[in-house]
């Protein structure tokens, strides 16, 4: 299964955690074209619960996503495409709107990260 999210959390892998075995999680930055190809294939579960991020992705890739506040649990073989601003903490009171996300993207501060659970 492939998921699209605006964050990665250890809670997503809690069903895989054991006392006697490590869970391996791999991270890789994705290029814009890789993300575009993945998203236009529409073979993913949208789990983005942030309106500004959804609007940003819709504008950037010509999608028609809606806000989907889903809690996901991944299994071995699953992947997650994480859309994440890497600009540090925003100033107090700053809302992460689609326009702000686009501004950060144009500055190279929005990253797309592939999280894989082999």
VEXFI-516817 format. One record per residue (C-alpha): residue number from 0; x, y, z; chain; residue in three letters. Coordinates in steps of 0.25 Angstrom, whole numbers, plus 5000, padded with zeros to 4 digits. Layout:
<rec NUM, <X, Y, Z>, "A", "ala">
...
//
This chain:
<rec 0, <5000, 5000, 5000>, "A", "unk">
<rec 1, <5005, 5014, 4997>, "A", "unk">
<rec 2, <5000, 5026, 5006>, "A", "unk">
<rec 3, <5001, 5041, 5004>, "A", "unk">
<rec 4, <5003, 5049, 5017>, "A", "unk">
<rec 5, <5008, 5062, 5023>, "A", "unk">
<rec 6, <5016, 5055, 5034>, "A", "unk">
<rec 7, <5022, 5042, 5038>, "A", "unk">
<rec 8, <5020, 5037, 5052>, "A", "unk">
<rec 9, <5025, 5025, 5060>, "A", "unk">
<rec 10, <5010, 5022, 5063>, "A", "unk">
<rec 11, <5009, 5018, 5048>, "A", "unk">
<rec 12, <5018, 5006, 5051>, "A", "unk">
<rec 13, <5013, 5002, 5065>, "A", "unk">
<rec 14, <5007, 4989, 5060>, "A", "unk">
<rec 15, <5021, 4985, 5055>, "A", "unk">
<rec 16, <5029, 4987, 5068>, "A", "unk">
<rec 17, <5034, 4975, 5075>, "A", "unk">
<rec 18, <5044, 4973, 5087>, "A", "unk">
<rec 19, <5051, 4963, 5079>, "A", "unk">
<rec 20, <5053, 4969, 5065>, "A", "unk">
<rec 21, <5057, 4982, 5059>, "A", "unk">
<rec 22, <5047, 4990, 5050>, "A", "unk">
<rec 23, <5055, 4996, 5038>, "A", "unk">
<rec 24, <5050, 5009, 5033>, "A", "unk">
<rec 25, <5056, 5015, 5021>, "A", "unk">
<rec 26, <5056, 5029, 5017>, "A", "unk">
<rec 27, <5059, 5035, 5003>, "A", "unk">
<rec 28, <5057, 5049, 4997>, "A", "unk">
<rec 29, <5049, 5049, 4984>, "A", "unk">
<rec 30, <5051, 5058, 4972>, "A", "unk">
<rec 31, <5039, 5066, 4968>, "A", "unk">
<rec 32, <5037, 5058, 4955>, "A", "unk">
<rec 33, <5037, 5045, 4963>, "A", "unk">
<rec 34, <5026, 5051, 4972>, "A", "unk">
<rec 35, <5018, 5056, 4961>, "A", "unk">
<rec 36, <5018, 5042, 4954>, "A", "unk">
<rec 37, <5014, 5035, 4967>, "A", "unk">
<rec 38, <5003, 5044, 4970>, "A", "unk">
<rec 39, <4997, 5045, 4956>, "A", "unk">
<rec 40, <4997, 5030, 4956>, "A", "unk">
<rec 41, <4986, 5032, 4967>, "A", "unk">
<rec 42, <4990, 5018, 4973>, "A", "unk">
<rec 43, <4991, 5024, 4988>, "A", "unk">
<rec 44, <4983, 5026, 5000>, "A", "unk">
<rec 45, <4982, 5041, 5003>, "A", "unk">
<rec 46, <4984, 5043, 5018>, "A", "unk">
<rec 47, <4987, 5058, 5018>, "A", "unk">
<rec 48, <4979, 5065, 5029>, "A", "unk">
<rec 49, <4984, 5079, 5026>, "A", "unk">
<rec 50, <4976, 5088, 5017>, "A", "unk">
<rec 51, <4988, 5097, 5013>, "A", "unk">
<rec 52, <4996, 5085, 5009>, "A", "unk">
<rec 53, <4985, 5079, 5001>, "A", "unk">
<rec 54, <4982, 5092, 4993>, "A", "unk">
<rec 55, <4997, 5093, 4991>, "A", "unk">
<rec 56, <4998, 5079, 4985>, "A", "unk">
<rec 57, <4985, 5081, 4976>, "A", "unk">
<rec 58, <4992, 5094, 4970>, "A", "unk">
<rec 59, <5006, 5088, 4969>, "A", "unk">
<rec 60, <5002, 5075, 4962>, "A", "unk">
<rec 61, <4988, 5078, 4957>, "A", "unk">
<rec 62, <4981, 5068, 4966>, "A", "unk">
<rec 63, <4967, 5068, 4973>, "A", "unk">
<rec 64, <4970, 5064, 4987>, "A", "unk">
<rec 65, <4962, 5067, 4999>, "A", "unk">
<rec 66, <4966, 5067, 5013>, "A", "unk">
<rec 67, <4966, 5053, 5019>, "A", "unk">
<rec 68, <4969, 5052, 5034>, "A", "unk">
<rec 69, <4972, 5038, 5034>, "A", "unk">
<rec 70, <4981, 5030, 5044>, "A", "unk">
<rec 71, <4989, 5020, 5037>, "A", "unk">
<rec 72, <4996, 5008, 5041>, "A", "unk">
<rec 73, <5006, 5002, 5031>, "A", "unk">
<rec 74, <5011, 4988, 5029>, "A", "unk">
<rec 75, <5024, 4982, 5023>, "A", "unk">
<rec 76, <5025, 4986, 5008>, "A", "unk">
<rec 77, <5017, 4999, 5010>, "A", "unk">
<rec 78, <5022, 5013, 5006>, "A", "unk">
<rec 79, <5018, 5027, 5010>, "A", "unk">
<rec 80, <5021, 5039, 5002>, "A", "unk">
<rec 81, <5022, 5050, 5012>, "A", "unk">
<rec 82, <5021, 5065, 5008>, "A", "unk">
<rec 83, <5028, 5073, 5018>, "A", "unk">
<rec 84, <5033, 5088, 5019>, "A", "unk">
<rec 85, <5047, 5088, 5024>, "A", "unk">
<rec 86, <5047, 5103, 5028>, "A", "unk">
<rec 87, <5049, 5101, 5043>, "A", "unk">
<rec 88, <5038, 5107, 5052>, "A", "unk">
<rec 89, <5029, 5117, 5046>, "A", "unk">
<rec 90, <5027, 5131, 5053>, "A", "unk">
<rec 91, <5016, 5130, 5064>, "A", "unk">
<rec 92, <5003, 5132, 5058>, "A", "unk">
<rec 93, <5008, 5129, 5044>, "A", "unk">
<rec 94, <4998, 5120, 5037>, "A", "unk">
<rec 95, <5003, 5109, 5027>, "A", "unk">
<rec 96, <4994, 5112, 5016>, "A", "unk">
<rec 97, <4995, 5107, 5001>, "A", "unk">
<rec 98, <5002, 5121, 4998>, "A", "unk">
<rec 99, <5012, 5119, 5009>, "A", "unk">
<rec 100, <5015, 5105, 5005>, "A", "unk">
<rec 101, <5017, 5109, 4990>, "A", "unk">
<rec 102, <5026, 5121, 4995>, "A", "unk">
<rec 103, <5034, 5110, 5003>, "A", "unk">
<rec 104, <5034, 5101, 4991>, "A", "unk">
<rec 105, <5040, 5112, 4982>, "A", "unk">
<rec 106, <5051, 5114, 4992>, "A", "unk">
<rec 107, <5054, 5099, 4992>, "A", "unk">
<rec 108, <5049, 5097, 5006>, "A", "unk">
<rec 109, <5037, 5087, 5004>, "A", "unk">
<rec 110, <5043, 5073, 5003>, "A", "unk">
<rec 111, <5036, 5060, 4998>, "A", "unk">
<rec 112, <5041, 5048, 5006>, "A", "unk">
<rec 113, <5039, 5034, 5002>, "A", "unk">
<rec 114, <5038, 5025, 5015>, "A", "unk">
<rec 115, <5039, 5010, 5012>, "A", "unk">
<rec 116, <5036, 4999, 5022>, "A", "unk">
<rec 117, <5043, 4987, 5015>, "A", "unk">
//
